[in-house]
Amino acid sequence: MREWLSAQAASGYVTVEDGRFSLNPEQAMVFAAPDSPVNLIGAFVTAGAMVENRNKVETAFKTGKGIAWGDQADCLFCAVARLFRPGYINALVQEWLPELDGAVNKLKAGAKVADVGCGHGLSTIVMAQAFPASDFVGYDFHPGSIAAATAHAKAHGVKNVRFELGRAQDLTGDEYDLVTCFDCLHVMGDPAAAAAHIRKALKPGGSWMVVEPAAGDAQEDNLNPIGRIYYSVLTMICLPTSPAQETGLARGAQAGEKRVAEAIRSGGFDRVRRVATTLLNMVLEAM
C-alpha cells in the first residue's frame, strides 16, 4: 500500500507528510467527492478505456472502416457517463437551462423533451428529477446504454422518463418543446441529417440545446491542457466511431463553435447562439 501511495504522491494526487498520506481539500474535490464540479474519476476511467481500445483503433487507422460505438472498450460507456456527470449535476439545471429562451417556464408547466444520444441517461434523469411536470424520453443507438439508463431511472424512482433505442433520425413525433444533445453531435455519422430531423421534431417556438466539448475554431486555439485531453479522446474514441456510421464525417471533438453551428444551421435552424461556457463544454441554443 505504501508503494502505491508513494506513486500517487509523486504524481501529486495525494499528499505525504511525516510518512502519513492524506488528501488535501483540492485533491479531495477531484478524487473523493463524487458530486464535486471538478471530480475527475471519470476521466481516469476513460483513459483506461482508451488503453483497452488501442488494438481496435490501430486496425481502424489502417482500414479506415471505424469502430462501431457498441464495439468500443467494455468500460467506456460507464466511463463517459462518469466523466460528464459532474457538469450535469452542477450546471445543467442551475445554469444551462435557465439561459435558454423560455425553456424553464415550459419545463415547470409541463413540456415534452427528447434527450438524443443520452448514453446512460444521467442528463435525462437530472432534468426529469428537476421538472416532474414534464415528460422526458432518452434516445441512444447503443442497446447496453439504454438498458443502463432504464435501470438508473428505476433505481432513482423517476417516473416521468423513458428510454428508447434509436438515432436522432429515429426520433418520433413533432411536438417537442425541447430537444437536447449532450456531447454527442460530433460523434454522429451524419450531423446534418440529425439536425434536420430534430428541427422537424420541434414544435413552433421549441429549441434545441447542443452541448459540445469546449474548443476554439482554430487548431492553435486548442493547443492547451483541455485540448490535450480532447484531442486524445478524439483519436481513441470519437473519430473511429464516426466512419462506422452513415456518411462518417468524423468532425472530431475539437470541431469548434463555427463548425458545430454550421452543422446545426444545415438542418434548417435560423438562430444559433452560445448561452454558456464551462472548462469542458460549450452550450449552444438553436431555434
N, C-alpha and C positions, 0 to 999 in steps of 0.2 A: 504494500500500500504506500509506503514511504517513497519507493522508487517512482511510482506512478504520480504521486502528488508532487514530487520534485520536478518531474517533467512538466506538469501543469504550471508550477511556479516559474519555471524557466521561460515558459511561454507567456507569462503574465495573466494566466487565467485564475490563479489562486495566489494568496499572499502567504509568505512564510516569515515568521519572526520568532527568534529564540527556539527554533526547532518545532514550533507549532504552526499548523496550517489553518487558514481561515479564508472566508470570502469577505472582502471589504464591501461597502454598500454598493459601489458601482458594479463590481463583479457579481454580486447577488442579483442585481437588476437584470443582468444578462443571462445568468445560469440558473437561478433558484426561484425566481418569481414568474410563474407561467403567464400571469396576466399583465406583466410589465410591458410597456410600449416598446422597450428595447430588448425583450427576450429574444435570444438568437439560437436557442436549442434547435429549432427547425432548420436553421442554416447549416449547422454541423451535420445533421442527419441528411440533409440534401447533398452535402459534399460526399458523404458515404455512398449515397445512391449514384452519384456521378462516377465514383470509382468502380462501383459494381457494373455500371453501364459501359465501361471502356471498350471491351471487346466488340460489343454491338455497334458502338459509334465508329470504331475503326473500320468495320465492314461497310457501314453506311457511307463513309468518306470515299471508299474505293468504288462502290457500286452506284452511289447517288440515289438509291431507292428509299432511303429514310428508314425510320423505325416507328412503327405504329405506337400510339400512346400506351395502349394496353400491353405492349411488349417491352416496355421500359423496365428498369430495375424494380423488383417487387416492393421495396421500401420507399420508392419515390413518391407515391400518391399520399401516404401519410406525412412524408417529409415536407412536401409542398404545402399541405394544409397547415402544418405547424409553423412553417416559415411565414406565411401571411396572416395567421391568426392574430398576432398582436395588433396589427394595423386595423383589422376588422373590429375587434372588441374595444379598441381605444379611440377609433376615429370615425368609423362608418356611420353610426347613428348620431354621435356627438358633433361631428364636424362636416362630413362629406354630404350626407343627405340634406342638411339644412341649407347648403349652398345651391341646391337645385331649385329651379323656379317653381315654387308652389308644391313641391313634392311632399313635404312633411305634412302639410294640411290634408292632402289627399290620402296619405297613409293613415293618418289619425281617424279620418272619416270612414275609411274603408276603400282600399284600392286593390286593383288586380296587378300583380307583379310577377315577372318571369326573371329568374336568375340563370342566364345562359352560360354554360361552361362552369357549373357550380362545384365540380370536384366533390369533396367530401361534405359539401353543404354548409360549411361553417358560416359563410357570408349570408346565406339564405336564412339560416336559423337565427342568427343575430338580428336580422331585420324582422323576422316573424315574431320573435320574442318582444321586440320593442313596439310593434304595431299589431296588436291582437285583432283589430277590426279588419285588417286587410288579409287577402288570400295570396299565398306565395306558391310558386312552382319552380323547382330547380331542374334544369336540363344538363345532362352531360352524356358524352358518347362512350364513356367507359363504364361497363356494367359493374365492375368492382367498386367504383366510386359511388355509383347510385345506390348500391347495397349499403355501403358505409354511411352515406348521407341519411338514408332511411332509418338506419339503426341509431344514428346520433339524434335524429328528431324524436324518435320513440323514447330514447333514454332520457331526454330532456323534457318529455311530456308536451312537446309543441304540436298543437292540433291544427293550426292554420297553414300548414305547409305540406307539400307532397313532392316527390322526386320522380322524374321520368327519364328514360333512356332516349337520347337523341341529340342531334346537332342543332345549331342555330336555325338551319333551314328546315328543321322538323318542328319548330315551334308552331303550335296550333292556335287558332283564334286571331282576332283582330281588334280586341278591346282592352289591351293592356294600358294601364296608366303609366307604368314604369317598367323598363327592361334594364337589367344590369349585366355587365360583363366584367369580371374581376380577373385581371392578369391572364387573359386567355386569348384575346383578339389576335395577338401577334403569333400565336401558335396555330391558328386556324389555317386550313389549306386554302380557303378562298374567302378572305375577309370582306371583299366587296359584295359577294353573294350573301354573306351573313348579314351585312349591313342593310342590304336591300330587303331581305326578308324581315328583319327586325323593324324596319321602317313601316312595312305593311301591317305588322302585328300591333303597332301602337295606335291607340285611338287619337282623334284630333286633340291637340294640347298635351299629349303624352311625351315623355322624354326618355332618352337612353343615357344611362351613366356608364361610362367606359373608364375603368381603372387599369392603367398600364404601368410597367416599370418606368421609373424616372430616368429620363435620358434627354440629352441635347440633340439638336438636329445634325450637328457635325461631329465627325469622329473625334476631333480634338477636344470637344466638349465633354467627352465620356472617358477620357484617359485619366481616371481618378479612382479612389478606392471602391466607390459604388460601381463604376464601370468595370472594374476588375472582376467584381462578383458577377455582374450580369453578363459580361462577355463570356465568362467561363460557363455559366449556366446555359447561355445561348448555345455554345458549342456542343455541350454534352447532353442537353435535354431538348431545348426548344427547336433549334434548327433541324435536327434529324427527324423531328416529328412531322413538320410541315410537308416534306416531299412524299410522305406516306399517305397524304390526303389529296383529294381533288386536284386543283391546279398546282399545289405545292409551291406557293410564292416565297415561303421562307423569309419573312421580313426580319425576324430576329427580335430579341428582347430590347435592343437599343435602337428601335426604329425612330424615336424622337417624335415630338408633338406634330410637326408638319406632316410627316408621312402617315401617322395614325389618323390625323384629321382628314387627309386626302382619302384614305380608305373609307372613313365614315361618310364623307360627303358623296362618295361614289355610289352610295346606297340611296341617295335622294334626300339626305338631310341638308337643310339650308343653313343651319346655325350650329356651330361647334365652338365651345369656349372652355378654357381651363378654369375650374372652380376651386381646386385645392392642390397643394403640393406637399409631399412628405419626403423624408430622406430616401425612401424606396419607391414611392409611387407618384404618378400624376393622375388627377381625376378630371375627366372631361365630361361635359354635358352636351348632348346632341338633341336638336329639336327640328 
